[in-house]
Amino acid sequence: MSNYVYTTNYLAKDSLPSGDSGKIIKGADFDNDFTAIESAISTKLNKDGGVVTGNLKFNDNVKARFGNDGDLEVYHTGVNSYIVDTGTGGLFITGNTSLTLAGGITGQDKYIVATTGGSTDVYYNNGKKLETTNTGVTVTGELVATTINGGTF
């Protein structure tokens, strides 16, 4: 808030003896200062929305909360990271053409890849093991089941 200019010397007013009319802080003093503060804040990010051009840093265990009741939280504990939805509806994670859940710093180790209008693939050790198709499911490798009910083989 380096743009804010302090215009009222409240400390000087405080040093006046009790009952001195100069000790009274007039509304105009507050109005001028709050207008300057509001202006300084607005130049950083307008209260009606805006664009953040730098990184936001949250310390461990500090939550970014969304919604009127804070029912969506994103935070990191120092060890684990969380996206927590406690709202009454569902949590949707969407992608325009696909959605990938992956591990590794750069996402190089695939877990699940879901493609819009296409297959959903499940991976083990970065190798595709299950793929949904327009006719069913393709399994690569051995399929172990404790029970299989119905159907024709």
DSSP file with accessible surface (Angstrom, degrees, kcal/mol):
  #  RESIDUE AA STRUCTURE BP1 BP2  ACC     N-H-->O    O-->H-N    N-H-->O    O-->H-N    TCO  KAPPA ALPHA  PHI   PSI    X-CA   Y-CA   Z-CA
    1    1 A M    >         0   0  120      0, 0.0     3,-1.7     0, 0.0    40,-0.1   0.000 360.0 360.0 360.0  42.5    0.0    0.0    0.0
    2    2 A S  T 3   +     0   0  105      1,-0.3    38,-0.0    38,-0.1     0, 0.0   0.684 360.0  67.9 -66.5 -14.9    2.8    2.4   -0.8
    3    3 A N  T 3  S+     0   0   94     37,-0.1     2,-0.3    34,-0.1    -1,-0.3   0.626  77.3 102.1 -78.9 -13.5    0.3    4.7   -2.6
    4    4 A Y    <   -     0   0   59     -3,-1.7     2,-0.5    33,-0.1    33,-0.1  -0.565  58.4-157.8 -76.3 132.4   -1.4    5.6    0.7
    5    5 A V        -     0   0   99     -2,-0.3     2,-0.5    28,-0.1    31,-0.1  -0.947  13.0-136.7-112.5 121.9   -0.5    9.0    2.1
    6    6 A Y        +     0   0  125     -2,-0.5     3,-0.1     1,-0.1    27,-0.0  -0.654  30.8 168.0 -78.2 120.8   -1.0    9.5    5.9
    7    7 A T        +     0   0   90     -2,-0.5     2,-0.5    22,-0.1    -1,-0.1   0.604  50.2  68.4-113.1 -16.8   -2.6   12.9    6.3
    8    8 A T        -     0   0   12     21,-0.1     2,-1.4    22,-0.0     3,-0.2  -0.931  66.3-144.5-113.3 130.8   -3.8   13.1    9.9
    9    9 A N     >  +     0   0   98     -2,-0.5     4,-1.5     1,-0.2     3,-0.1  -0.671  26.9 169.0 -91.9  84.0   -1.5   13.2   12.9
   10   10 A Y  H  > S+     0   0   50     -2,-1.4     4,-2.2     1,-0.2    -1,-0.2   0.839  73.6  59.7 -67.0 -31.7   -3.5   11.2   15.4
   11   11 A L  H  > S+     0   0  139      1,-0.2     4,-1.4     2,-0.2    -1,-0.2   0.912 103.7  51.0 -64.1 -38.7   -0.6   10.9   17.8
   12   12 A A  H  4 S+     0   0   41      1,-0.2     4,-0.5     2,-0.2     3,-0.2   0.916 110.3  49.4 -64.4 -40.1   -0.4   14.7   18.1
   13   13 A K  H >< S+     0   0   41     -4,-1.5     3,-1.1     1,-0.2    -1,-0.2   0.892 107.6  55.3 -64.7 -37.6   -4.2   14.8   18.8
   14   14 A D  H 3< S+     0   0  112     -4,-2.2    -1,-0.2     1,-0.2    -2,-0.2   0.818 100.8  58.7 -67.7 -27.3   -3.7   12.1   21.5
   15   15 A S  T 3< S+     0   0   96     -4,-1.4    -1,-0.2    -3,-0.2    -2,-0.2   0.613  84.4 101.6 -79.8  -9.3   -1.1   14.1   23.3
   16   16 A L  S <  S-     0   0   58     -3,-1.1     3,-0.1    -4,-0.5    -3,-0.0  -0.395  86.1 -94.9 -71.5 151.5   -3.5   17.0   23.8
   17   17 A P    >   -     0   0   87      0, 0.0     3,-2.0     0, 0.0     6,-0.2  -0.314  50.4 -86.0 -66.7 152.6   -5.1   17.3   27.3
   18   18 A S  T 3  S+     0   0  119      1,-0.3     3,-0.1    -3,-0.1    -4,-0.0  -0.268 115.6  25.6 -56.8 137.7   -8.5   15.8   27.9
   19   19 A G  T 3  S+     0   0   76      1,-0.3     2,-0.3    -3,-0.1    -1,-0.3   0.267  83.4 137.3  90.9 -14.1  -11.3   18.1   26.9
   20   20 A D    X   -     0   0   63     -3,-2.0     3,-1.9     1,-0.2     4,-0.4  -0.512  55.2-139.1 -67.9 129.4   -9.3   20.1   24.4
   21   21 A S  G >  S+     0   0   89      1,-0.3     3,-0.9    -2,-0.3    -1,-0.2   0.774 101.5  63.7 -63.5 -24.8  -11.4   20.6   21.3
   22   22 A G  G 3  S+     0   0   26      1,-0.2    -1,-0.3     3,-0.0    -6,-0.1   0.652  90.4  68.4 -70.5 -16.3   -8.4   19.9   19.1
   23   23 A K  G <  S+     0   0   64     -3,-1.9    -1,-0.2    -6,-0.2     2,-0.2   0.738  76.9 100.4 -75.5 -20.5   -8.4   16.3   20.5
   24   24 A I  S <  S-     0   0  105     -3,-0.9     2,-0.8    -4,-0.4    -3,-0.0  -0.444  70.8-140.5 -70.2 129.0  -11.6   15.5   18.7
   25   25 A I        -     0   0   63     -2,-0.2     2,-0.1     3,-0.0    -1,-0.1  -0.827  23.5-142.0 -90.9 115.0  -11.1   13.5   15.6
   26   26 A K    >>  -     0   0  118     -2,-0.8     4,-1.4     1,-0.1     3,-0.9  -0.407  18.5-113.8 -79.7 155.6  -13.5   14.9   13.1
   27   27 A G  H 3> S+     0   0   45      1,-0.3     4,-3.2     2,-0.2     5,-0.2   0.845 115.8  60.9 -54.6 -37.3  -15.4   12.8   10.6
   28   28 A A  H 3> S+     0   0   54      1,-0.2     4,-2.8     2,-0.2    -1,-0.3   0.874  99.3  56.5 -62.8 -34.3  -13.6   14.5    7.7
   29   29 A D  H <> S+     0   0   31     -3,-0.9     4,-2.0     2,-0.2    -1,-0.2   0.948 113.4  39.7 -59.1 -49.0  -10.3   13.2    9.1
   30   30 A F  H  X S+     0   0   85     -4,-1.4     4,-3.2     2,-0.2     5,-0.3   0.919 114.0  53.9 -66.1 -45.0  -11.6    9.7    8.9
   31   31 A D  H  X S+     0   0  103     -4,-3.2     4,-2.2     1,-0.2     5,-0.2   0.930 110.7  46.0 -56.9 -46.3  -13.3   10.2    5.6
   32   32 A N  H  X S+     0   0  100     -4,-2.8     4,-2.0    -5,-0.2    -1,-0.2   0.923 115.8  45.5 -63.5 -44.4  -10.1   11.5    4.0
   33   33 A D  H  X S+     0   0    7     -4,-2.0     4,-2.4    -5,-0.2    -2,-0.2   0.924 114.2  47.1 -67.2 -43.5   -8.0    8.7    5.4
   34   34 A F  H  X S+     0   0  122     -4,-3.2     4,-2.9     2,-0.2     5,-0.2   0.879 110.2  53.4 -68.4 -34.1  -10.5    5.9    4.5
   35   35 A T  H  X S+     0   0   87     -4,-2.2     4,-2.5    -5,-0.3    -1,-0.2   0.929 110.7  47.5 -62.9 -42.1  -10.9    7.3    1.0
   36   36 A A  H  X S+     0   0   30     -4,-2.0     4,-2.3     2,-0.2    -2,-0.2   0.908 113.2  48.1 -65.5 -40.3   -7.1    7.2    0.5
   37   37 A I  H  X S+     0   0   47     -4,-2.4     4,-2.6     2,-0.2     5,-0.2   0.943 112.2  48.8 -65.0 -46.8   -7.0    3.6    1.9
   38   38 A E  H  X S+     0   0   93     -4,-2.9     4,-2.7     1,-0.2    -2,-0.2   0.920 112.0  49.5 -60.4 -40.7   -9.9    2.5   -0.4
   39   39 A S  H  X S+     0   0   69     -4,-2.5     4,-1.7    -5,-0.2    -1,-0.2   0.922 110.6  49.8 -64.6 -42.1   -8.2    4.1   -3.3
   40   40 A A  H  X S+     0   0    3     -4,-2.3     4,-0.8     1,-0.2    -2,-0.2   0.916 113.4  46.0 -65.3 -40.6   -4.9    2.4   -2.5
   41   41 A I  H >X S+     0   0   80     -4,-2.6     4,-2.5     1,-0.2     3,-1.1   0.930 109.7  54.6 -67.1 -43.6   -6.5   -1.0   -2.2
   42   42 A S  H 3< S+     0   0   43     -4,-2.7    -1,-0.2     1,-0.3    -2,-0.2   0.831 102.2  57.3 -62.1 -31.3   -8.5   -0.5   -5.4
   43   43 A T  H 3< S+     0   0   83     -4,-1.7    -1,-0.3    -5,-0.2    -2,-0.2   0.774 111.4  44.1 -70.9 -22.2   -5.4    0.2   -7.4
   44   44 A K  H << S-     0   0  125     -3,-1.1     2,-0.3    -4,-0.8    -2,-0.2   0.904 139.4 -14.9 -83.8 -49.1   -4.1   -3.2   -6.2
   45   45 A L  S  < S-     0   0   78     -4,-2.5    -1,-0.3     5,-0.1    -2,-0.1  -0.828  72.4-121.6-159.4 116.6   -7.3   -5.3   -6.8
   46   46 A N    >   -     0   0   75      3,-0.3     3,-2.0    -2,-0.3    -4,-0.1  -0.315  20.1-128.3 -61.0 140.0  -10.7   -3.8   -7.3
   47   47 A K  T 3  S+     0   0  152      1,-0.3    -1,-0.1     3,-0.0     3,-0.1   0.681 108.9  58.6 -66.4 -16.7  -13.3   -5.0   -4.8
   48   48 A D  T 3  S-     0   0  146      1,-0.4    -1,-0.3     0, 0.0     2,-0.2   0.331 127.3 -74.0 -91.4   5.8  -15.6   -6.0   -7.6
   49   49 A G    <   +     0   0   45     -3,-2.0    -1,-0.4     2,-0.0    -3,-0.3  -0.534  58.5 169.2 123.6 169.1  -13.0   -8.4   -9.0
   50   50 A G        -     0   0   56     -2,-0.2     2,-0.5    -5,-0.1    -5,-0.1  -0.985  37.8 -70.7 172.2-170.6   -9.8   -8.1  -11.0
   51   51 A V        -     0   0  121     -2,-0.3     2,-0.6     2,-0.0    -5,-0.1  -0.938  30.0-147.6-115.6 126.6   -6.8   -9.9  -12.2
   52   52 A V        -     0   0   78     -2,-0.5     4,-0.1     1,-0.1    -7,-0.1  -0.838  14.0-176.2 -90.4 122.9   -4.0  -11.1  -10.0
   53   53 A T        +     0   0  141     -2,-0.6     2,-0.2     2,-0.1    -1,-0.1   0.452  62.2  51.5-102.9  -0.9   -0.7  -10.9  -11.9
   54   54 A G  S    S-     0   0   45      1,-0.0     2,-0.2     0, 0.0    -2,-0.0  -0.723  95.2 -79.5-124.9 176.8    1.6  -12.4   -9.3
   55   55 A N        -     0   0  170     -2,-0.2     2,-0.5     1,-0.0    -2,-0.1  -0.503  32.2-139.5 -76.5 145.8    1.6  -15.6   -7.2
   56   56 A L        -     0   0  122     -2,-0.2     2,-0.5    -4,-0.1    -1,-0.0  -0.924  19.6-158.3-100.6 129.6   -0.6  -15.9   -4.1
   57   57 A K        -     0   0  181     -2,-0.5     2,-0.5     0, 0.0    -2,-0.0  -0.946   9.2-172.5-114.9 126.7    1.4  -17.7   -1.3
   58   58 A F        -     0   0  104     -2,-0.5     3,-0.1     4,-0.1     6,-0.1  -0.971  21.8-129.6-113.9 130.8   -0.4  -19.5    1.5
   59   59 A N    >   -     0   0  109     -2,-0.5     3,-1.8     1,-0.2    17,-0.3  -0.229  48.5 -66.4 -69.4 167.3    1.6  -20.8    4.4
   60   60 A D  T 3  S+     0   0   89      1,-0.3    17,-0.2    15,-0.1    -1,-0.2  -0.245 123.0  14.6 -55.5 141.5    1.0  -24.4    5.6
   61   61 A N  T 3  S+     0   0  107     15,-4.0     2,-0.5     1,-0.2    -1,-0.3   0.560  92.9 125.6  66.9  10.8   -2.4  -25.1    7.1
   62   62 A V    <   -     0   0   67     -3,-1.8    14,-0.4    14,-0.4     2,-0.4  -0.901  52.1-145.9 -97.2 126.6   -3.8  -21.8    5.7
   63   63 A K        -     0   0   72     -2,-0.5     2,-0.7    12,-0.1    12,-0.2  -0.758  12.9-143.6-100.9 137.0   -6.9  -22.5    3.7
   64   64 A A  E     -A   74   0A  18     10,-2.6    10,-1.8    -2,-0.4     2,-0.4  -0.885  32.1-161.3 -88.2 118.5   -8.2  -20.8    0.6
   65   65 A R  E     -A   73   0A 155     -2,-0.7     2,-0.3     8,-0.2     8,-0.2  -0.891  10.9-170.6-111.5 139.8  -11.9  -20.9    1.2
   66   66 A F  E     +A   72   0A 111      6,-2.6     6,-1.4    -2,-0.4     5,-0.3  -0.928  44.9  39.8-128.1 149.6  -14.6  -20.5   -1.5
   67   67 A G  S >  S-     0   0   54     -2,-0.3     3,-1.6     3,-0.2     5,-0.1  -0.006  93.4 -77.2  94.9 156.5  -18.4  -20.1   -1.2
   68   68 A N  T 3  S+     0   0  171      1,-0.3    -1,-0.1     2,-0.1     0, 0.0   0.824 135.1  35.5 -57.9 -34.8  -20.5  -18.1    1.2
   69   69 A D  T 3  S-     0   0  145     -3,-0.1    -1,-0.3     0, 0.0    -2,-0.1   0.247 113.7-112.4-103.3  11.8  -20.0  -20.8    3.9
   70   70 A G    <   +     0   0   13     -3,-1.6    -3,-0.2     1,-0.1    -2,-0.1   0.866  62.7 154.5  63.0  35.4  -16.4  -21.6    3.0
   71   71 A D        +     0   0   50     -5,-0.3    15,-2.8    -6,-0.1    16,-0.7   0.405  56.3  58.9 -85.8   6.4  -17.6  -25.1    1.8
   72   72 A L  E     +AB  66  85A  52     -6,-1.4    -6,-2.6    13,-0.2     2,-0.4  -0.991  69.8 179.2-129.0 124.4  -14.8  -25.6   -0.6
   73   73 A E  E     -AB  65  84A  27     11,-2.7    11,-2.9    -2,-0.4     2,-0.4  -0.964  16.3-170.2-126.6 143.0  -11.2  -25.5    0.8
   74   74 A V  E     +AB  64  83A  64    -10,-1.8   -10,-2.6    -2,-0.4     2,-0.3  -0.999  29.7 140.8-128.3 125.8   -7.8  -25.9   -0.7
   75   75 A Y  E     - B   0  82A  46      7,-2.1     7,-3.2    -2,-0.4     2,-0.4  -0.984  40.5-135.0-159.7 168.2   -4.8  -26.2    1.6
   76   76 A H  E     - B   0  81A  67    -14,-0.4   -15,-4.0   -17,-0.3   -14,-0.4  -0.994   4.8-159.4-131.4 134.2   -1.5  -27.9    2.4
   77   77 A T        -     0   0   40      3,-3.1     4,-0.1    -2,-0.4   -17,-0.1   0.530  56.2 -96.3 -90.3  -6.2   -0.5  -29.2    5.8
   78   78 A G  S    S+     0   0   35      2,-0.4     3,-0.1   -19,-0.1   -18,-0.0   0.049 122.0  35.9 105.8 -22.2    3.2  -29.2    5.2
   79   79 A V  S    S+     0   0  117      1,-0.4     2,-0.3     0, 0.0    -3,-0.0   0.627 120.1  30.5-123.1 -54.3    3.0  -32.9    4.3
   80   80 A N        -     0   0   86      2,-0.0    -3,-3.1     0, 0.0    -1,-0.4  -0.796  65.7-140.1-113.0 156.1   -0.3  -33.5    2.4
   81   81 A S  E     -B   76   0A  89     -2,-0.3     2,-0.4    -5,-0.2    -5,-0.2  -0.900  21.0-163.8-115.8 145.5   -2.4  -31.3    0.1
   82   82 A Y  E     -B   75   0A  94     -7,-3.2    -7,-2.1    -2,-0.4     2,-0.5  -0.967  25.7-168.8-134.4 143.7   -6.2  -31.3    0.2
   83   83 A I  E     -B   74   0A 105     -2,-0.4     2,-0.5    -9,-0.2    -9,-0.2  -0.991  28.0-171.9-120.1 115.4   -9.2  -30.2   -1.8
   84   84 A V  E     -B   73   0A  40    -11,-2.9   -11,-2.7    -2,-0.5     2,-0.6  -0.954  13.0-172.0-119.5 123.2  -12.2  -30.5    0.6
   85   85 A D  E     +B   72   0A  55     -2,-0.5   -13,-0.2   -13,-0.2     6,-0.1  -0.953  15.5 162.8-114.2 113.2  -15.8  -30.0   -0.5
   86   86 A T        +     0   0   99    -15,-2.8   -14,-0.1    -2,-0.6    -1,-0.1   0.203  40.5 116.8-111.3  12.8  -18.3  -30.0    2.3
   87   87 A G  S    S-     0   0   23    -16,-0.7    -2,-0.1     1,-0.1     4,-0.0  -0.109  78.5-107.7 -74.2 177.4  -21.2  -28.4    0.3
   88   88 A T  S    S+     0   0  161      2,-0.1    -1,-0.1     0, 0.0     2,-0.1   0.695  97.5  59.9 -82.6 -18.9  -24.5  -30.1   -0.5
   89   89 A G  S    S-     0   0   54      1,-0.2     2,-0.1     0, 0.0    -2,-0.1  -0.186  93.9 -79.8 -96.1-168.1  -23.7  -30.7   -4.2
   90   90 A G        -     0   0   55     -2,-0.1     2,-0.6     1,-0.0    -1,-0.2  -0.397  34.2-115.0 -91.0 168.2  -21.0  -32.7   -5.9
   91   91 A L        -     0   0   87     -2,-0.1     2,-0.5    -6,-0.1    -6,-0.0  -0.936  32.0-165.6-104.1 119.3  -17.4  -31.8   -6.6
   92   92 A F        -     0   0  170     -2,-0.6     2,-0.5     2,-0.0     0, 0.0  -0.930  12.1-174.2-110.1 127.8  -16.7  -31.5  -10.4
   93   93 A I        -     0   0  101     -2,-0.5     2,-0.3     2,-0.0    -2,-0.0  -0.989  22.4-175.5-116.4 116.3  -13.2  -31.4  -11.8
   94   94 A T        -     0   0  121     -2,-0.5     2,-0.3     5,-0.0     3,-0.1  -0.835  20.1-169.7-120.7 155.3  -13.5  -30.8  -15.5
   95   95 A G        -     0   0   34     -2,-0.3     4,-0.1     1,-0.1    -2,-0.0  -0.986  27.5-129.2-136.6 146.9  -11.2  -30.6  -18.5
   96   96 A N  S    S+     0   0  152     -2,-0.3    -1,-0.1     1,-0.1     3,-0.1   0.927 103.3   1.0 -64.4 -46.6  -12.1  -29.3  -22.0
   97   97 A T  S    S-     0   0   96      1,-0.4    19,-2.3    -3,-0.1     2,-0.3   0.652 134.7  -7.1-116.9 -24.1  -10.7  -32.4  -23.9
   98   98 A S  E     -C  115   0B  48     17,-0.3    -1,-0.4     2,-0.0     2,-0.4  -0.984  51.4-136.9-163.3 166.5   -9.5  -34.7  -21.2
   99   99 A L  E     -C  114   0B  58     15,-2.7    15,-3.0    -2,-0.3     2,-0.5  -0.998  21.2-169.7-133.1 127.3   -8.8  -35.0  -17.5
  100  100 A T  E     -C  113   0B  68     -2,-0.4     2,-0.6    13,-0.2    13,-0.2  -0.979  13.4-163.0-123.1 129.6   -5.7  -36.7  -16.2
  101  101 A L  E     +C  112   0B  87     11,-2.9    10,-2.9    -2,-0.5    11,-1.7  -0.960  34.3 157.7-103.8 123.4   -4.8  -37.7  -12.6
  102  102 A A  E     -C  110   0B  36     -2,-0.6     8,-0.2     8,-0.2     2,-0.2  -0.950  32.0-137.5-146.1 162.6   -1.1  -38.2  -12.5
  103  103 A G  E     +C  109   0B   7      6,-3.4     6,-2.1    -2,-0.3     3,-0.1  -0.575  55.8  67.9-114.4 179.5    1.9  -38.3  -10.1
  104  104 A G  S >  S-     0   0   43      3,-0.2     3,-1.3    -2,-0.2    -2,-0.1   0.116  92.8 -79.1  86.0 153.8    5.4  -37.0  -10.3
  105  105 A I  T 3  S+     0   0  175      1,-0.3    -1,-0.1     2,-0.1     0, 0.0   0.871 134.1  33.7 -56.7 -37.7    6.4  -33.3  -10.2
  106  106 A T  T 3  S-     0   0  119     -3,-0.1    -1,-0.3     0, 0.0    -2,-0.1   0.333 116.2-107.3-103.2   8.8    5.5  -32.8  -13.9
  107  107 A G  S <  S+     0   0   33     -3,-1.3    -3,-0.2    -5,-0.1    -4,-0.1   0.727  74.1 139.5  75.4  22.3    2.6  -35.3  -14.0
  108  108 A Q        +     0   0   94      1,-0.1     2,-0.9    -6,-0.1    -4,-0.2   0.715  51.4  74.3 -75.4 -19.2    4.6  -37.9  -15.9
  109  109 A D  E    S-C  103   0B  71     -6,-2.1    -6,-3.4    14,-0.0     2,-0.1  -0.815  78.5-148.7 -99.6 103.4    3.2  -40.9  -14.0
  110  110 A K  E     +C  102   0B  88     -2,-0.9    16,-0.6    -8,-0.2    -8,-0.2  -0.443  29.1 166.5 -75.4 141.3   -0.4  -41.5  -15.2
  111  111 A Y  E    S-     0   0B 125    -10,-2.9    12,-2.8     1,-0.4     2,-0.3   0.688  74.0  -1.7-109.3 -55.8   -3.1  -42.9  -12.8
  112  112 A I  E     -CD 101 122B  65    -11,-1.7   -11,-2.9    10,-0.2     2,-0.4  -0.999  57.0-170.1-141.5 136.2   -6.3  -42.2  -14.8
  113  113 A V  E     -CD 100 121B  16      8,-2.2     8,-3.2    -2,-0.3     2,-0.5  -0.988   6.4-173.2-128.0 119.7   -6.9  -40.5  -18.1
  114  114 A A  E     -CD  99 120B  31    -15,-3.0   -15,-2.7    -2,-0.4     2,-0.4  -0.969   8.6-158.3-114.3 125.9  -10.5  -39.7  -19.1
  115  115 A T  E >   -C   98   0B  61      4,-2.7     3,-2.5    -2,-0.5   -17,-0.3  -0.879  26.9-107.4-108.7 133.2  -11.0  -38.3  -22.6
  116  116 A T  T 3  S-     0   0   94    -19,-2.3     3,-0.1    -2,-0.4   -20,-0.0  -0.350 105.0  -0.9 -57.7 125.1  -14.1  -36.3  -23.6
  117  117 A G  T 3  S+     0   0   94      1,-0.2    -1,-0.3    -2,-0.1     2,-0.2   0.638 130.6  68.4  69.8  12.7  -16.3  -38.5  -25.8
  118  118 A G  S <  S-     0   0   48     -3,-2.5    -1,-0.2     1,-0.2    15,-0.0  -0.443  87.8 -33.5-137.9-148.0  -13.8  -41.3  -25.6
  119  119 A S        -     0   0   23     -2,-0.2    -4,-2.7    -3,-0.1     2,-0.5  -0.249  33.9-140.9 -81.5 162.3  -12.2  -43.8  -23.3
  120  120 A T  E     -D  114   0B  56     -6,-0.2    12,-1.9    12,-0.1     2,-0.4  -0.999  26.6-163.1-117.8 124.1  -11.3  -43.7  -19.6
  121  121 A D  E     -DE 113 131B  10     -8,-3.2    -8,-2.2    -2,-0.5     2,-0.4  -0.909  10.0-157.5-115.3 138.4   -8.0  -45.4  -19.0
  122  122 A V  E     -DE 112 130B  59      8,-2.7     7,-3.1    -2,-0.4     8,-1.7  -0.946  15.8-157.8-115.4 134.9   -6.6  -46.8  -15.8
  123  123 A Y  E     - E   0 128B  38    -12,-2.8     2,-0.4    -2,-0.4     5,-0.2  -0.811  15.1-163.1-115.6 150.3   -2.8  -47.2  -15.4
  124  124 A Y  E >  S- E   0 127B 171      3,-2.6     3,-2.0    -2,-0.3   -13,-0.1  -0.994  86.8 -12.5-127.5 123.9   -0.5  -49.3  -13.2
  125  125 A N  T 3  S-     0   0  148     -2,-0.4    -1,-0.1     1,-0.3   -14,-0.1   0.895 130.0 -56.4  51.5  42.2    3.2  -48.2  -13.1
  126  126 A N  T 3  S+     0   0   73    -16,-0.6     2,-0.5     1,-0.2    -1,-0.3   0.564 115.4 116.0  68.4  12.4    2.4  -45.9  -16.1
  127  127 A G  E <  S-E  124   0B  28     -3,-2.0    -3,-2.6   -17,-0.1     2,-0.2  -0.945  72.6-114.7-111.2 131.5    1.2  -48.8  -18.2
  128  128 A K  E     +E  123   0B  73     -2,-0.5    -5,-0.2    -5,-0.2     3,-0.1  -0.434  41.4 164.2 -66.1 126.3   -2.5  -48.9  -19.3
  129  129 A K  E     +     0   0B  88     -7,-3.1    11,-2.5     1,-0.3     2,-0.4   0.634  63.3  30.5-115.3 -25.6   -4.3  -51.8  -17.7
  130  130 A L  E     +EF 122 139B  63     -8,-1.7    -8,-2.7     9,-0.2     2,-0.4  -0.999  60.1 177.8-141.0 135.0   -8.0  -51.0  -18.3
  131  131 A E  E     -EF 121 138B  58      7,-2.4     7,-3.2    -2,-0.4     2,-0.3  -0.993  21.2-140.5-138.1 127.7   -9.6  -49.0  -21.0
  132  132 A T  E     - F   0 137B  47    -12,-1.9     5,-0.3    -2,-0.4     2,-0.2  -0.659  27.6-177.2 -82.1 144.5  -13.3  -48.3  -21.6
  133  133 A T  E >   - F   0 136B  47      3,-3.5     3,-0.7    -2,-0.3   -15,-0.0  -0.809  44.8 -94.3-130.7 177.6  -14.5  -48.5  -25.2
  134  134 A N  T 3  S+     0   0  160     -2,-0.2     3,-0.1     1,-0.2    -2,-0.0   0.684 127.1  40.0 -69.6 -13.5  -17.7  -48.0  -27.1
  135  135 A T  T 3  S-     0   0  127      1,-0.1     2,-0.3     0, 0.0    -1,-0.2   0.459 128.1 -74.5-112.3  -3.8  -18.4  -51.7  -26.8
  136  136 A G  E <  S-F  133   0B  34     -3,-0.7    -3,-3.5     2,-0.0     2,-0.4  -0.956  72.4 -29.4 154.5-129.4  -17.2  -52.4  -23.2
  137  137 A V  E     -F  132   0B  87     -2,-0.3     2,-0.5    -5,-0.3    -5,-0.2  -0.981  36.8-153.8-134.6 138.8  -13.9  -52.7  -21.4
  138  138 A T  E     -F  131   0B  65     -7,-3.2    -7,-2.4    -2,-0.4     2,-0.5  -0.958  12.4-163.5-112.1 128.0  -10.5  -53.9  -22.5
  139  139 A V  E     -F  130   0B  59     -2,-0.5     2,-0.6    -9,-0.2    -9,-0.2  -0.938   5.4-154.9-111.6 130.5   -8.2  -55.3  -19.9
  140  140 A T        +     0   0   77    -11,-2.5     2,-0.2    -2,-0.5    -2,-0.0  -0.923  65.9   7.2-104.9 120.6   -4.5  -55.6  -20.6
  141  141 A G  S    S-     0   0   59     -2,-0.6     2,-0.2     2,-0.1    -2,-0.1  -0.619 111.9 -18.0 105.8-167.8   -2.9  -58.3  -18.4
  142  142 A E        -     0   0  173     -2,-0.2     2,-0.6     1,-0.0    -2,-0.1  -0.533  53.8-149.8 -80.2 137.2   -4.4  -60.9  -16.1
  143  143 A L        -     0   0  127     -2,-0.2     2,-0.5    -4,-0.1    -2,-0.1  -0.939  13.6-171.3-107.8 121.1   -7.9  -60.4  -14.8
  144  144 A V        +     0   0  114     -2,-0.6     2,-0.3     2,-0.0    -2,-0.0  -0.958  10.0 169.0-114.4 128.4   -8.5  -61.9  -11.3
  145  145 A A        -     0   0   57     -2,-0.5     3,-0.1     1,-0.1    -2,-0.0  -0.994  32.2-152.2-137.3 144.4  -12.1  -62.0  -10.0
  146  146 A T  S    S+     0   0  147     -2,-0.3     2,-0.3     1,-0.3    -1,-0.1   0.796  88.3  12.8 -83.2 -30.0  -13.5  -63.8   -6.9
  147  147 A T        -     0   0   93      2,-0.0     2,-0.4     0, 0.0    -1,-0.3  -0.990  58.0-169.6-148.3 137.7  -17.0  -64.0   -8.5
  148  148 A I        -     0   0  105     -2,-0.3     2,-0.4    -3,-0.1    -3,-0.0  -0.992  16.1-165.6-126.6 122.8  -18.4  -63.5  -12.0
  149  149 A N        -     0   0  142     -2,-0.4    -2,-0.0     0, 0.0     0, 0.0  -0.897  43.9 -22.4-112.5 137.9  -22.2  -63.5  -12.3
  150  150 A G  S    S+     0   0   62     -2,-0.4     0, 0.0     1,-0.1     0, 0.0   0.131  78.4  94.2  67.0-178.5  -24.3  -63.8  -15.5
  151  151 A G  S    S-     0   0   72      2,-0.0     2,-0.4     1,-0.0    -1,-0.1   0.015  71.2 -82.3  83.1 167.8  -23.3  -63.1  -19.1
  152  152 A T              0   0  145      0, 0.0    -1,-0.0     0, 0.0     0, 0.0  -0.918 360.0 360.0-112.4 139.8  -22.0  -65.3  -21.9
  153  153 A F              0   0  200     -2,-0.4    -2,-0.0     0, 0.0     0, 0.0  -0.841 360.0 360.0-115.4 360.0  -18.4  -66.2  -22.3
